[in-house]
């Protein structure tokens, strides 16, 4: 099901506030945001009347802290380094320079993306594969969430196991994990690989170059009867060239439901409250 949204913030629409879209669960989100400062800007300079000493003060939204690709990458690198540095190991673990072939990469796997940061170290322990894995599970790191696991081997014998512990996502990174892999080296001897990984987020907008028609959804104009041939949204203003939404708080919304891929008719329209924006 495809969804298209329109939001209104504080008082009404403004023709120079553009809409943007992002993909959510396979659908399309179209947001039109309207700010109090934009709508009431002309009101601030209007006199209150003869003899009146009152005035109207318009408070502009505070600017967000500037972010950059370099800054986000640096913060993600620090997060990956912290995740690796805080790894716990069984007593007697001896660090080794290179891992065995079975632990040539992160033990649970990582996305194939250019923004991936991966910092790794390796050890040898005098423990069986099962004993080492049991020790790791028994010493779950505080503040991290148990994530995916993996195993591998030849024939009917398991020779490697991996466990991931996930940290929170932030505005600077996502997919932050501590992955710990264990490989069988022989009787009561195993290798351990620990990785601190994170994907840094590039905040710079990418130009939409896809060929096709664009639409604009607003609360006033309502939903188009069909989304046939629509590949995105458009707006004549330029202030969203560096951000997804303007600095304004939404007060009303409209949700347009289209069934299936492009080319289907509108099946329902829903008015949204502020509380519903985060779950739509």
Buried (B, 14 or more C-beta within 10 A) or exposed (E): EBBBBBBBBBBBBBEEBBBBBEEEEEBBBBBBBBBBBBBBEEEEEEEEEEEEEEEEEBEEBEEEEEBEEEBBBEBBBBBBBBBBEBBEBBEEBEEBEEBBEBBEBBBBEBEEEEBBBBBBBBBBBBBBBEBBBEBBEEEEBEEBEEBBBBBEBEEEEBBBBBBBBBBEEBEBBBBBBBBBBBBBBEEEBBBBBBBBBBBBBBBEEEEEEEEEEBBBBBBEEEBBEEBEEBBBBEBEEEEBEEEEBBBBEBBBBBBBBBEEEBEBEBEEEBEBEEEEBEEE
